[in-house]
């Protein structure tokens, strides 16, 4: 199935997403706690999909998205954001994110998003 880089500053959220993915046969190839680490790990690991939080220290998800897409215009990126960040979600879509999920989300929504992005 898919190799996924999970990027979120909350360790609990990274672990939760990992468990959801693995229950459906996908693999967490790596994880990052901020945007700087996300860009570095993307280049190093070359995941099939990136699950990317917006609000993080060092570099936010929108900036990380831009840098990842500059490095690889075909990168498949799903934004995971909390309610109230509609402007940043809109920017993320503008910069090339293929889908977004609003936190908190249910497992079926995460898997549906991943399958949608992989089918493109």
MOPAC internal coordinates of N, CA, C and O (Angstrom, degrees):
PM7 1SCF
backbone

  N    0.0000 0     0.00 0     0.00 0    0    0    0
  C    1.4545 1     0.00 0     0.00 0    1    0    0
  C    1.5269 1   108.54 1     0.00 0    2    1    0
  O    1.2310 1   119.54 1    32.85 1    3    2    1
  N    1.3282 1   118.48 1  -147.15 1    3    2    1
  C    1.4639 1   122.07 1  -173.45 1    5    3    2
  C    1.5244 1   112.44 1   -93.22 1    6    5    3
  O    1.2310 1   121.55 1   -32.94 1    7    6    5
  N    1.3445 1   114.64 1   147.06 1    7    6    5
  C    1.4618 1   120.72 1   169.83 1    9    7    6
  C    1.5315 1   106.55 1   -97.64 1   10    9    7
  O    1.2310 1   120.92 1   -48.12 1   11   10    9
  N    1.3343 1   115.84 1   131.88 1   11   10    9
  C    1.4604 1   120.35 1  -171.64 1   13   11   10
  C    1.5295 1   110.54 1  -127.07 1   14   13   11
  O    1.2310 1   121.03 1   -45.70 1   15   14   13
  N    1.3331 1   115.63 1   134.30 1   15   14   13
  C    1.4587 1   122.42 1   170.83 1   17   15   14
  C    1.5262 1   106.59 1   -96.98 1   18   17   15
  O    1.2310 1   120.37 1   -58.08 1   19   18   17
  N    1.3284 1   116.91 1   121.92 1   19   18   17
  C    1.4601 1   121.91 1  -178.43 1   21   19   18
  C    1.5265 1   108.50 1  -102.89 1   22   21   19
  O    1.2310 1   120.85 1   -56.45 1   23   22   21
  N    1.3419 1   115.98 1   123.55 1   23   22   21
  C    1.4614 1   121.28 1  -177.13 1   25   23   22
  C    1.5196 1   109.45 1  -123.07 1   26   25   23
  O    1.2310 1   120.82 1   -67.35 1   27   26   25
  N    1.3241 1   116.04 1   112.65 1   27   26   25
  C    1.4639 1   122.07 1   179.02 1   29   27   26
  C    1.5173 1   107.08 1  -160.76 1   30   29   27
  O    1.2310 1   120.13 1   -40.08 1   31   30   29
  N    1.3260 1   117.36 1   139.92 1   31   30   29
  C    1.4677 1   119.20 1  -179.61 1   33   31   30
  C    1.5174 1   112.47 1   -74.50 1   34   33   31
  O    1.2310 1   119.60 1   166.93 1   35   34   33
  N    1.3243 1   118.38 1   -13.07 1   35   34   33
  C    1.4616 1   122.15 1   179.37 1   37   35   34
  C    1.5315 1   109.92 1   -96.73 1   38   37   35
  O    1.2310 1   120.67 1   -64.54 1   39   38   37
  N    1.3341 1   116.33 1   115.46 1   39   38   37
  C    1.4643 1   121.33 1  -179.84 1   41   39   38
  C    1.5266 1   111.37 1   -57.86 1   42   41   39
  O    1.2310 1   120.32 1   142.32 1   43   42   41
  N    1.3372 1   117.00 1   -37.68 1   43   42   41
  C    1.4670 1   120.81 1   179.61 1   45   43   42
  C    1.5300 1   110.64 1   -61.24 1   46   45   43
  O    1.2310 1   120.09 1   139.06 1   47   46   45
  N    1.3345 1   117.44 1   -40.94 1   47   46   45
  C    1.4660 1   120.87 1  -179.69 1   49   47   46
  C    1.5274 1   110.42 1   -67.77 1   50   49   47
  O    1.2310 1   120.03 1   139.55 1   51   50   49
  N    1.3301 1   117.55 1   -40.45 1   51   50   49
  C    1.4674 1   120.11 1   177.17 1   53   51   50
  C    1.5280 1   110.53 1   -60.65 1   54   53   51
  O    1.2310 1   120.61 1   136.58 1   55   54   53
  N    1.3397 1   116.43 1   -43.42 1   55   54   53
  C    1.4582 1   120.74 1   179.97 1   57   55   54
  C    1.5331 1   110.95 1   -65.17 1   58   57   55
  O    1.2310 1   120.36 1   138.37 1   59   58   57
  N    1.3201 1   116.92 1   -41.63 1   59   58   57
  C    1.4703 1   121.67 1   179.82 1   61   59   58
  C    1.5233 1   110.85 1   -62.28 1   62   61   59
  O    1.2310 1   120.50 1   132.92 1   63   62   61
  N    1.3350 1   116.65 1   -47.08 1   63   62   61
  C    1.4681 1   120.46 1   179.65 1   65   63   62
  C    1.5285 1   109.95 1   -63.12 1   66   65   63
  O    1.2310 1   120.44 1   137.50 1   67   66   65
  N    1.3184 1   116.76 1   -42.50 1   67   66   65
  C    1.4697 1   120.97 1   178.63 1   69   67   66
  C    1.5341 1   110.44 1   -56.74 1   70   69   67
  O    1.2310 1   120.32 1   132.66 1   71   70   69
  N    1.3171 1   116.99 1   -47.34 1   71   70   69
  C    1.4657 1   120.54 1  -179.25 1   73   71   70
  C    1.5248 1   111.36 1   -62.18 1   74   73   71
  O    1.2310 1   120.27 1   138.66 1   75   74   73
  N    1.3259 1   117.09 1   -41.34 1   75   74   73
  C    1.4667 1   120.68 1   178.81 1   77   75   74
  C    1.5225 1   110.76 1   -63.37 1   78   77   75
  O    1.2310 1   120.62 1   135.05 1   79   78   77
  N    1.3278 1   116.42 1   -44.95 1   79   78   77
  C    1.4623 1   120.47 1  -179.14 1   81   79   78
  C    1.5278 1   111.28 1   -63.07 1   82   81   79
  O    1.2310 1   121.05 1   131.88 1   83   82   81
  N    1.3348 1   115.60 1   -48.12 1   83   82   81
  C    1.4589 1   119.91 1  -176.29 1   85   83   82
  C    1.5234 1   112.21 1   -65.50 1   86   85   83
  O    1.2310 1   120.21 1   150.44 1   87   86   85
  N    1.3244 1   117.20 1   -29.56 1   87   86   85
  C    1.4705 1   120.48 1   177.42 1   89   87   86
  C    1.5290 1   111.34 1   -65.57 1   90   89   87
  O    1.2310 1   120.56 1   162.11 1   91   90   89
  N    1.3340 1   116.53 1   -17.89 1   91   90   89
  C    1.4621 1   121.29 1  -179.27 1   93   91   90
  C    1.5243 1   111.83 1  -113.43 1   94   93   91
  O    1.2310 1   120.28 1  -162.58 1   95   94   93
  N    1.3328 1   117.07 1    17.42 1   95   94   93
  C    1.4549 1   121.22 1   173.60 1   97   95   94
  C    1.5125 1   116.66 1    87.26 1   98   97   95
  O    1.2310 1   119.89 1  -175.63 1   99   98   97
  N    1.3374 1   117.82 1     4.37 1   99   98   97
  C    1.4623 1   120.69 1   178.45 1  101   99   98
  C    1.5283 1   109.21 1   -91.23 1  102  101   99
  O    1.2310 1   120.72 1   -14.07 1  103  102  101
  N    1.3197 1   116.23 1   165.93 1  103  102  101
  C    1.4556 1   121.34 1  -176.27 1  105  103  102
  C    1.5201 1   111.10 1  -124.09 1  106  105  103
  O    1.2310 1   120.29 1   -47.05 1  107  106  105
  N    1.3331 1   117.04 1   132.95 1  107  106  105
  C    1.4534 1   120.46 1   171.20 1  109  107  106
  C    1.5268 1   105.92 1   -82.31 1  110  109  107
  O    1.2310 1   120.84 1   -70.49 1  111  110  109
  N    1.3280 1   115.99 1   109.51 1  111  110  109
  C    1.4586 1   121.17 1  -177.16 1  113  111  110
  C    1.5330 1   110.74 1   -81.46 1  114  113  111
  O    1.2310 1   121.06 1   157.88 1  115  114  113
  N    1.3438 1   115.57 1   -22.12 1  115  114  113
  C    1.4604 1   120.33 1   179.63 1  117  115  114
  C    1.5079 1   109.96 1  -174.54 1  118  117  115
  O    1.2310 1   121.22 1    -8.90 1  119  118  117
  N    1.3367 1   115.26 1   171.10 1  119  118  117
  C    1.4561 1   120.48 1   178.24 1  121  119  118
  C    1.5129 1   109.14 1  -144.07 1  122  121  119
  O    1.2310 1   121.16 1   -25.03 1  123  122  121
  N    1.3254 1   115.38 1   154.97 1  123  122  121
  C    1.4590 1   122.20 1   179.65 1  125  123  122
  C    1.5189 1   108.85 1  -143.66 1  126  125  123
  O    1.2310 1   121.01 1   -30.30 1  127  126  125
  N    1.3397 1   115.68 1   149.70 1  127  126  125
  C    1.4611 1   121.06 1  -177.19 1  129  127  126
  C    1.5228 1   113.01 1  -104.87 1  130  129  127
  O    1.2310 1   119.96 1   174.86 1  131  130  129
  N    1.3341 1   117.69 1    -5.14 1  131  130  129
  C    1.4720 1   120.33 1   177.62 1  133  131  130
  C    1.5277 1   109.06 1  -153.90 1  134  133  131
  O    1.2310 1   121.07 1    -8.76 1  135  134  133
  N    1.3120 1   115.56 1   171.24 1  135  134  133
  C    1.4585 1   120.73 1  -175.76 1  137  135  134
  C    1.5124 1   114.53 1   -65.78 1  138  137  135
  O    1.2310 1   119.99 1   143.09 1  139  138  137
  N    1.3315 1   117.63 1   -36.91 1  139  138  137
  C    1.4629 1   120.87 1   179.66 1  141  139  138
  C    1.5217 1   110.03 1   -61.79 1  142  141  139
  O    1.2310 1   121.04 1   132.37 1  143  142  141
  N    1.3218 1   115.62 1   -47.63 1  143  142  141
  C    1.4591 1   121.21 1   178.47 1  145  143  142
  C    1.5311 1   110.39 1   -64.56 1  146  145  143
  O    1.2310 1   119.99 1   144.45 1  147  146  145
  N    1.3254 1   117.62 1   -35.55 1  147  146  145
  C    1.4683 1   121.94 1  -179.97 1  149  147  146
  C    1.5202 1   111.00 1   -61.42 1  150  149  147
  O    1.2310 1   120.27 1   133.87 1  151  150  149
  N    1.3200 1   117.08 1   -46.13 1  151  150  149
  C    1.4663 1   121.29 1  -178.98 1  153  151  150
  C    1.5301 1   109.65 1   -64.11 1  154  153  151
  O    1.2310 1   120.65 1   135.10 1  155  154  153
  N    1.3242 1   116.36 1   -44.90 1  155  154  153
  C    1.4639 1   120.97 1  -179.94 1  157  155  154
  C    1.5386 1   110.77 1   -61.66 1  158  157  155
  O    1.2310 1   120.61 1   133.32 1  159  158  157
  N    1.3315 1   116.45 1   -46.68 1  159  158  157
  C    1.4749 1   120.16 1  -178.26 1  161  159  158
  C    1.5318 1   111.21 1   -68.63 1  162  161  159
  O    1.2310 1   119.99 1   145.81 1  163  162  161
  N    1.3326 1   117.62 1   -34.19 1  163  162  161
  C    1.4637 1   119.42 1   177.35 1  165  163  162
  C    1.5242 1   109.91 1   -60.11 1  166  165  163
  O    1.2310 1   120.69 1   132.71 1  167  166  165
  N    1.3232 1   116.29 1   -47.29 1  167  166  165
  C    1.4652 1   120.64 1  -179.31 1  169  167  166
  C    1.5236 1   111.45 1   -63.89 1  170  169  167
  O    1.2310 1   120.78 1   142.41 1  171  170  169
  N    1.3134 1   116.11 1   -37.59 1  171  170  169
  C    1.4658 1   122.18 1  -177.45 1  173  171  170
  C    1.5335 1   112.32 1   -74.64 1  174  173  171
  O    1.2310 1   120.13 1   135.21 1  175  174  173
  N    1.3429 1   117.35 1   -44.79 1  175  174  173
  C    1.4599 1   122.02 1  -170.26 1  177  175  174
  C    1.5303 1   114.96 1   -96.17 1  178  177  175
  O    1.2310 1   120.22 1   155.96 1  179  178  177
  N    1.3337 1   117.19 1   -24.04 1  179  178  177
  C    1.4680 1   122.44 1  -178.48 1  181  179  178
  C    1.5374 1   112.83 1    50.64 1  182  181  179
  O    1.2310 1   120.09 1  -119.72 1  183  182  181
  N    1.3259 1   117.43 1    60.28 1  183  182  181
  C    1.4725 1   121.28 1  -179.42 1  185  183  182
  C    1.5288 1   111.78 1   -69.98 1  186  185  183
  O    1.2310 1   121.28 1   -20.37 1  187  186  185
  N    1.3404 1   115.16 1   159.63 1  187  186  185
  C    1.4650 1   119.85 1   174.51 1  189  187  186
  C    1.5255 1   110.94 1   -69.61 1  190  189  187
  O    1.2310 1   120.69 1   143.03 1  191  190  189
  N    1.3450 1   116.30 1   -36.97 1  191  190  189
  C    1.4669 1   122.50 1  -175.88 1  193  191  190
  C    1.5254 1   108.73 1  -143.57 1  194  193  191
  O    1.2310 1   121.36 1   -32.79 1  195  194  193
  N    1.3478 1   115.00 1   147.21 1  195  194  193
  C    1.4662 1   121.25 1   173.38 1  197  195  194
  C    1.5283 1   107.98 1  -115.20 1  198  197  195
  O    1.2310 1   120.22 1   -52.50 1  199  198  197
  N    1.3293 1   117.18 1   127.50 1  199  198  197
  C    1.4670 1   123.10 1   171.88 1  201  199  198
  C    1.5200 1   104.38 1   -98.52 1  202  201  199
  O    1.2310 1   119.73 1   -66.73 1  203  202  201
  N    1.3350 1   118.11 1   113.27 1  203  202  201
  C    1.4623 1   122.56 1  -166.63 1  205  203  202
  C    1.5259 1   112.40 1  -123.40 1  206  205  203
  O    1.2310 1   121.02 1   -59.81 1  207  206  205
  N    1.3209 1   115.66 1   120.19 1  207  206  205
  C    1.4635 1   122.11 1   173.73 1  209  207  206
  C    1.5258 1   108.11 1   -73.49 1  210  209  207
  O    1.2310 1   119.86 1   -21.46 1  211  210  209
  N    1.3231 1   117.87 1   158.54 1  211  210  209
  C    1.4635 1   120.81 1   177.98 1  213  211  210
  C    1.5225 1   111.63 1   -93.88 1  214  213  211
  O    1.2310 1   120.02 1   128.67 1  215  214  213
  N    1.3308 1   117.57 1   -51.33 1  215  214  213
  C    1.4541 1   121.58 1  -174.00 1  217  215  214
  C    1.5220 1   110.02 1   -89.54 1  218  217  215
  O    1.2310 1   121.62 1   -72.51 1  219  218  217
  N    1.3539 1   114.51 1   107.49 1  219  218  217
  C    1.4641 1   121.15 1  -179.24 1  221  219  218
  C    1.5261 1   109.51 1  -147.23 1  222  221  219
  O    1.2310 1   120.26 1   -20.75 1  223  222  221
  N    1.3272 1   117.11 1   159.25 1  223  222  221
  C    1.4694 1   120.27 1   176.17 1  225  223  222
  C    1.5353 1   111.04 1   -74.18 1  226  225  223
  O    1.2310 1   120.66 1   -10.79 1  227  226  225
  N    1.3133 1   116.33 1   169.21 1  227  226  225
  C    1.4737 1   124.82 1   176.94 1  229  227  226
  C    1.5225 1   112.13 1    70.62 1  230  229  227
  O    1.2310 1   120.24 1   116.80 1  231  230  229
  N    1.3171 1   117.15 1   -63.20 1  231  230  229
  C    1.4605 1   122.42 1   178.75 1  233  231  230
  C    1.5181 1   107.48 1  -147.81 1  234  233  231
  O    1.2310 1   120.15 1   -51.79 1  235  234  233
  N    1.3361 1   117.33 1   128.21 1  235  234  233
  C    1.4629 1   118.85 1  -178.24 1  237  235  234
  C    1.5279 1   111.17 1   -75.06 1  238  237  235
  O    1.2310 1   121.34 1    -8.71 1  239  238  237
  N    1.3145 1   115.05 1   171.29 1  239  238  237
  C    1.4514 1   120.73 1  -175.77 1  241  239  238
  C    1.5116 1   114.56 1   -65.42 1  242  241  239
  O    1.2310 1   120.07 1   147.99 1  243  242  241
  N    1.3327 1   117.47 1   -32.01 1  243  242  241
  C    1.4632 1   120.03 1   179.83 1  245  243  242
  C    1.5300 1   109.66 1   -65.42 1  246  245  243
  O    1.2310 1   120.41 1   134.92 1  247  246  245
  N    1.3263 1   116.82 1   -45.08 1  247  246  245
  C    1.4651 1   120.41 1   178.84 1  249  247  246
  C    1.5282 1   111.00 1   -66.55 1  250  249  247
  O    1.2310 1   120.21 1   139.45 1  251  250  249
  N    1.3325 1   117.21 1   -40.55 1  251  250  249
  C    1.4687 1   120.55 1   177.23 1  253  251  250
  C    1.5313 1   110.39 1   -61.91 1  254  253  251
  O    1.2310 1   120.79 1   137.43 1  255  254  253
  N    1.3208 1   116.10 1   -42.57 1  255  254  253
  C    1.4680 1   121.23 1   177.01 1  257  255  254
  C    1.5219 1   110.52 1   -56.64 1  258  257  255
  O    1.2310 1   120.36 1   132.23 1  259  258  257
  N    1.3285 1   116.92 1   -47.77 1  259  258  257
  C    1.4679 1   120.71 1  -179.39 1  261  259  258
  C    1.5215 1   110.89 1   -59.91 1  262  261  259
  O    1.2310 1   120.36 1   135.92 1  263  262  261
  N    1.3359 1   116.92 1   -44.08 1  263  262  261
  C    1.4568 1   120.10 1  -178.06 1  265  263  262
  C    1.5294 1   111.96 1   -69.13 1  266  265  263
  O    1.2310 1   120.39 1   141.17 1  267  266  265
  N    1.3167 1   116.86 1   -38.83 1  267  266  265
  C    1.4645 1   120.06 1   177.28 1  269  267  266
  C    1.5222 1   110.18 1   -63.70 1  270  269  267
  O    1.2310 1   120.23 1   135.05 1  271  270  269
  N    1.3240 1   117.17 1   -44.95 1  271  270  269
  C    1.4687 1   121.17 1  -179.13 1  273  271  270
  C    1.5330 1   111.67 1   -67.83 1  274  273  271
  O    1.2310 1   119.94 1   149.69 1  275  274  273
  N    1.3496 1   117.72 1   -30.31 1  275  274  273
  C    1.4664 1   120.07 1   174.57 1  277  275  274
  C    1.5241 1   109.65 1   -66.08 1  278  277  275
  O    1.2310 1   120.60 1   140.66 1  279  278  277
  N    1.3187 1   116.46 1   -39.34 1  279  278  277
  C    1.4614 1   121.57 1   179.33 1  281  279  278
  C    1.5285 1   111.04 1   -71.22 1  282  281  279
  O    1.2310 1   120.41 1   138.80 1  283  282  281
  N    1.3358 1   116.83 1   -41.20 1  283  282  281
  C    1.4607 1   122.53 1  -178.51 1  285  283  282
  C    1.5240 1   109.48 1  -141.63 1  286  285  283
  O    1.2310 1   120.11 1   -83.03 1  287  286  285
  N    1.3373 1   117.40 1    96.97 1  287  286  285
  C    1.4732 1   120.77 1  -178.32 1  289  287  286
  C    1.5266 1   114.36 1   -59.73 1  290  289  287
  O    1.2310 1   120.18 1   162.55 1  291  290  289
  N    1.3375 1   117.27 1   -17.45 1  291  290  289
  C    1.4637 1   121.23 1  -179.57 1  293  291  290
  C    1.5239 1   113.00 1   -96.32 1  294  293  291
  O    1.2310 1   119.89 1  -174.68 1  295  294  293
  N    1.3329 1   117.82 1     5.32 1  295  294  293
  C    1.4683 1   121.25 1  -178.98 1  297  295  294
  C    1.5206 1   110.03 1   -57.33 1  298  297  295
  O    1.2310 1   120.87 1   -43.23 1  299  298  297
  N    1.3332 1   115.95 1   136.77 1  299  298  297
  C    1.4638 1   121.58 1   178.24 1  301  299  298
  C    1.5305 1   107.70 1   -99.20 1  302  301  299
  O    1.2310 1   121.20 1   -62.19 1  303  302  301
  N    1.3346 1   115.31 1   117.81 1  303  302  301
  C    1.4645 1   120.66 1  -173.13 1  305  303  302
  C    1.5194 1   110.13 1  -130.61 1  306  305  303
  O    1.2310 1   121.50 1   -49.01 1  307  306  305
  N    1.3459 1   114.73 1   130.99 1  307  306  305
  C    1.4602 1   122.46 1   175.32 1  309  307  306
  C    1.5260 1   106.95 1  -113.71 1  310  309  307
  O    1.2310 1   120.50 1   -54.05 1  311  310  309
  N    1.3188 1   116.66 1   125.95 1  311  310  309
  C    1.4578 1   121.81 1   178.29 1  313  311  310
  C    1.5245 1   109.27 1   -88.58 1  314  313  311
  O    1.2310 1   120.85 1   -46.65 1  315  314  313
  N    1.3282 1   115.98 1   133.35 1  315  314  313
  C    1.4677 1   122.58 1   175.13 1  317  315  314
  C    1.5138 1   106.63 1  -115.25 1  318  317  315
  O    1.2310 1   120.09 1   -67.35 1  319  318  317
  N    1.3242 1   117.43 1   112.65 1  319  318  317
  C    1.4636 1   118.49 1  -176.62 1  321  319  318
  C    1.5161 1   111.70 1  -134.71 1  322  321  319
  O    1.2310 1   121.72 1   -21.60 1  323  322  321
  N    1.3153 1   114.31 1   158.40 1  323  322  321
  C    1.4629 1   120.55 1   176.07 1  325  323  322
  C    1.5239 1   109.87 1   -81.61 1  326  325  323
  O    1.2310 1   120.94 1   -19.61 1  327  326  325
  N    1.3087 1   115.81 1   160.39 1  327  326  325
  C    1.4643 1   120.43 1   175.96 1  329  327  326
  C    1.5239 1   109.28 1   -57.13 1  330  329  327
  O    1.2310 1   120.31 1   -27.92 1  331  330  329
  N    1.3291 1   117.02 1   152.08 1  331  330  329
  C    1.4515 1   120.94 1   176.69 1  333  331  330
  C    1.5154 1   113.77 1    89.69 1  334  333  331
  O    1.2310 1   119.91 1  -173.91 1  335  334  333
  N    1.3189 1   117.77 1     6.09 1  335  334  333
  C    1.4602 1   120.71 1   179.75 1  337  335  334
  C    1.5293 1   110.69 1  -116.41 1  338  337  335
  O    1.2310 1   120.71 1  -145.20 1  339  338  337
  N    1.3282 1   116.26 1    34.80 1  339  338  337
  C    1.4586 1   120.78 1  -174.48 1  341  339  338
  C    1.5260 1   112.75 1   -58.45 1  342  341  339
  O    1.2310 1   119.94 1   142.23 1  343  342  341
  N    1.3284 1   117.72 1   -37.77 1  343  342  341
  C    1.4592 1   120.49 1  -179.95 1  345  343  342
  C    1.5205 1   110.66 1   -62.98 1  346  345  343
  O    1.2310 1   120.78 1   136.06 1  347  346  345
  N    1.3230 1   116.12 1   -43.94 1  347  346  345
  C    1.4587 1   119.64 1  -179.97 1  349  347  346
  C    1.5269 1   111.54 1   -69.86 1  350  349  347
  O    1.2310 1   120.10 1   145.76 1  351  350  349
  N    1.3213 1   117.41 1   -34.24 1  351  350  349
  C    1.4618 1   120.55 1   175.93 1  353  351  350
  C    1.5288 1   109.06 1   -63.95 1  354  353  351
  O    1.2310 1   120.20 1   135.47 1  355  354  353
  N    1.3247 1   117.23 1   -44.53 1  355  354  353
  C    1.4613 1   121.20 1   178.38 1  357  355  354
  C    1.5290 1   110.74 1   -60.46 1  358  357  355
  O    1.2310 1   120.24 1   137.68 1  359  358  357
  N    1.3300 1   117.14 1   -42.32 1  359  358  357
  C    1.4647 1   120.54 1   176.73 1  361  359  358
  C    1.5195 1   110.79 1   -61.89 1  362  361  359
  O    1.2310 1   120.69 1   139.67 1  363  362  361
  N    1.3208 1   116.29 1   -40.33 1  363  362  361
  C    1.4635 1   120.72 1  -179.35 1  365  363  362
  C    1.5229 1   111.46 1   -62.11 1  366  365  363
  O    1.2310 1   120.69 1   136.99 1  367  366  365
  N    1.3214 1   116.29 1   -43.01 1  367  366  365
  C    1.4679 1   120.44 1   177.68 1  369  367  366
  C    1.5305 1   109.28 1   -64.00 1  370  369  367
  O    1.2310 1   120.59 1   138.50 1  371  370  369
  N    1.3188 1   116.47 1   -41.50 1  371  370  369
  C    1.4672 1   121.94 1   178.27 1  373  371  370
  C    1.5319 1   110.72 1   -59.63 1  374  373  371
  O    1.2310 1   120.26 1   142.00 1  375  374  373
  N    1.3263 1   117.11 1   -38.00 1  375  374  373
  C    1.4639 1   121.25 1  -178.47 1  377  375  374
  C    1.5256 1   113.56 1   -86.53 1  378  377  375
  O    1.2310 1   120.08 1  -177.50 1  379  378  377
  N    1.3279 1   117.45 1     2.50 1  379  378  377
  C    1.4509 1   118.93 1   170.46 1  381  379  378
  C    1.5129 1   118.08 1   116.05 1  382  381  379
  O    1.2310 1   119.43 1  -173.97 1  383  382  381
  N    1.3279 1   118.70 1     6.03 1  383  382  381
  C    1.4670 1   118.92 1   174.75 1  385  383  382
  C    1.5297 1   107.94 1   -65.68 1  386  385  383
  O    1.2310 1   120.67 1   -39.75 1  387  386  385
  N    1.3342 1   116.32 1   140.25 1  387  386  385
  C    1.4615 1   119.48 1  -177.73 1  389  387  386
  C    1.5192 1   113.88 1   -87.22 1  390  389  387
  O    1.2310 1   120.04 1   159.04 1  391  390  389
  N    1.3344 1   117.52 1   -20.96 1  391  390  389
  C    1.4575 1   119.84 1  -179.84 1  393  391  390
  C    1.5231 1   107.94 1  -161.26 1  394  393  391
  O    1.2310 1   121.06 1   -12.66 1  395  394  393
  N    1.3243 1   115.58 1   167.34 1  395  394  393
  C    1.4588 1   119.95 1   174.06 1  397  395  394
  C    1.5177 1   109.54 1  -142.26 1  398  397  395
  O    1.2310 1   121.94 1   -29.66 1  399  398  397
  N    1.3200 1   113.90 1   150.34 1  399  398  397
  C    1.4570 1   122.19 1   179.15 1  401  399  398
  C    1.5193 1   106.95 1  -126.32 1  402  401  399
  O    1.2310 1   120.42 1   -46.07 1  403  402  401
  N    1.3249 1   116.80 1   133.93 1  403  402  401
  C    1.4578 1   121.16 1   179.32 1  405  403  402
  C    1.5313 1   109.13 1   -91.55 1  406  405  403
  O    1.2310 1   120.94 1   -52.92 1  407  406  405
  N    1.3324 1   115.81 1   127.08 1  407  406  405
  C    1.4749 1   121.30 1   176.55 1  409  407  406
  C    1.5140 1   109.36 1   -79.34 1  410  409  407
  O    1.2310 1   119.33 1   -33.87 1  411  410  409
  N    1.2965 1   118.88 1   146.13 1  411  410  409
  C    1.4638 1   126.35 1    -8.53 1  413  411  410
  C    1.5264 1   109.90 1   -75.14 1  414  413  411
  O    1.2310 1   120.57 1   -31.73 1  415  414  413
  N    1.3112 1   116.51 1   148.27 1  415  414  413
  C    1.4629 1   120.85 1  -178.43 1  417  415  414
  C    1.5176 1   110.05 1  -124.62 1  418  417  415
  O    1.2310 1   121.65 1   -19.98 1  419  418  417
  N    1.3210 1   114.45 1   160.02 1  419  418  417
  C    1.4630 1   120.36 1   177.96 1  421  419  418
  C    1.5242 1   108.61 1   -95.01 1  422  421  419
  O    1.2310 1   121.11 1   -22.80 1  423  422  421
  N    1.3110 1   115.49 1   157.20 1  423  422  421
  C    1.4624 1   121.61 1  -176.24 1  425  423  422
  C    1.5244 1   112.36 1   -55.20 1  426  425  423
  O    1.2310 1   119.89 1   137.03 1  427  426  425
  N    1.3204 1   117.82 1   -42.97 1  427  426  425
  C    1.4677 1   120.40 1  -178.07 1  429  427  426
  C    1.5238 1   110.95 1   -59.80 1  430  429  427
  O    1.2310 1   120.45 1   144.39 1  431  430  429
  N    1.3500 1   116.75 1   -35.61 1  431  430  429
  C    1.4696 1   120.52 1  -178.53 1  433  431  430
  C    1.5281 1   110.55 1   -68.84 1  434  433  431
  O    1.2310 1   120.45 1   139.42 1  435  434  433
  N    1.3178 1   116.75 1   -40.58 1  435  434  433
  C    1.4639 1   121.52 1   178.15 1  437  435  434
  C    1.5308 1   110.19 1   -62.05 1  438  437  435
  O    1.2310 1   120.49 1   131.56 1  439  438  437
  N    1.3040 1   116.67 1   -48.44 1  439  438  437
  C    1.4693 1   121.42 1  -177.74 1  441  439  438
  C    1.5277 1   110.66 1   -66.92 1  442  441  439
  O    1.2310 1   120.01 1   139.93 1  443  442  441
  N    1.3206 1   117.59 1   -40.07 1  443  442  441
  C    1.4752 1   120.64 1   177.82 1  445  443  442
  C    1.5285 1   110.79 1   -61.36 1  446  445  443
  O    1.2310 1   120.62 1   138.23 1  447  446  445
  N    1.3270 1   116.42 1   -41.77 1  447  446  445
  C    1.4576 1   120.99 1   178.88 1  449  447  446
  C    1.5258 1   110.70 1   -63.89 1  450  449  447
  O    1.2310 1   120.90 1   134.34 1  451  450  449
  N    1.3259 1   115.88 1   -45.66 1  451  450  449
  C    1.4559 1   120.72 1  -179.71 1  453  451  450
  C    1.5323 1   110.29 1   -60.79 1  454  453  451
  O    1.2310 1   120.01 1   134.10 1  455  454  453
  N    1.3165 1   117.59 1   -45.90 1  455  454  453
  C    1.4651 1   120.97 1  -179.92 1  457  455  454
  C    1.5317 1   111.67 1   -64.76 1  458  457  455
  O    1.2310 1   120.72 1   143.02 1  459  458  457
  N    1.3161 1   116.24 1   -36.98 1  459  458  457
  C    1.4785 1   120.66 1   177.56 1  461  459  458
  C    1.5288 1   110.58 1   -62.29 1  462  461  459
  O    1.2310 1   120.71 1   132.81 1  463  462  461
  N    1.3292 1   116.25 1   -47.19 1  463  462  461
  C    1.4583 1   121.48 1  -177.84 1  465  463  462
  C    1.5390 1   110.80 1   -67.12 1  466  465  463
  O    1.2310 1   120.45 1   140.25 1  467  466  465
  N    1.3132 1   116.75 1   -39.75 1  467  466  465
  C    1.4640 1   120.52 1  -179.87 1  469  467  466
  C    1.5334 1   112.00 1   -66.72 1  470  469  467
  O    1.2310 1   120.34 1   152.02 1  471  470  469
  N    1.3270 1   116.96 1   -27.98 1  471  470  469
  C    1.4664 1   120.36 1  -177.21 1  473  471  470
  C    1.5268 1   112.72 1   -79.52 1  474  473  471
  O    1.2310 1   120.44 1   169.66 1  475  474  473
  N    1.3326 1   116.76 1   -10.34 1  475  474  473
  C    1.4778 1   120.31 1  -178.69 1  477  475  474
  C    1.5101 1   111.18 1   -81.22 1  478  477  475
  O    1.2310 1   120.10 1   180.00 1  479  478  477

